[in-house]
Amino acid sequence: MIKTLLSCFFASALCLLPAGGHSWGFAAHRLINRCAVFLLPPAMIGFYKRHIDWLTDHAVDPDKRRYAIADEGPRHFLDLDRYGPPPHRQLPRDWKAAVQAFGEDSLKRYGILPWWVDRMQWRLTKAFQEMDTRSILQLSAEIGHYLSDGHVPLHACSNHNGQFTQQQGIHAFWESRIPERHGSQYDFVIPKAHYLTNPADYCWKRLFESAAAADSVLRIEKELSQSLPADSRYAYEPRNGIVIRQYAARYTDAYHQRLGGMVERRMRQSIHTVASFWYTAWVDAGQPRLDTFTANPFTTADRADWDSLDLRWRRDALRGRSCDAP
Ligand SMILES: [Zn+2]
């Protein structure tokens, strides 16, 4: 039943939403946050279900900010291949040590995703402790976005859009076009959230998985393109009511089949990771009773004002109440 409902949501969301040019596509990001709610324990699920539409809609806020705020971009990726072969031992997992080793400018050039997730998790835990409903929702929605980005192989690789291998467009092909055509068949019955004893380490591990899969993402598409006539790759097909040039449906299906379920596995893992981070923040905050929280924190404002929240966190940082993260 849940699977059918989610499939319907995915199919309809994908029809209605704009094409995502970065990170999973908007529809997939929204779906991941929405599905994560259903993996929460009884003490949390009521609160999150009450705000499920908000958490769904605001899953894409970080991408919307991306071109307005200079610091936003690096939070969505980490080019792990810039730091030598796995397991990238020369790259410190601790932010201050990483800055010391490489300098902040260099780190930001190649992405800061896991360190930023660390900071967001710290903020989310604080928000639970302070019973700050608006911040909890804003941070839950947004950490869901960054964590999901970390599950996309090409967010962990410098050849992020196939620009070095004449595969421009492969980024959105993998994360938007494939889920758009096949997501409604994916199995979204996923194990419940679990407590993470070391969330930062967990995030790094998911990112290493993504980096390890990036070669396959690129190689399999290259092999497919070489095995078929050049004119089979793209087609003019309708999308959201207009006809555009995009990866042809048959080409997309062939790529999806050759990937052997990779997109579905990464999407399922994203959902489980997001729910587990939310759950862990709540546990680490002392498991506050969520049924006593403000019923509707957005009656006077359409959404939490990011700038004012960010200013407050920066003030906290100056008072030494912050974590060691960017
Ligand atoms: Zn993103």
Residues whose N, C-alpha, C, O or C-beta is under 5 A from the ligand:
A	BS01	ZN	H22 S23 D63 H76 D149
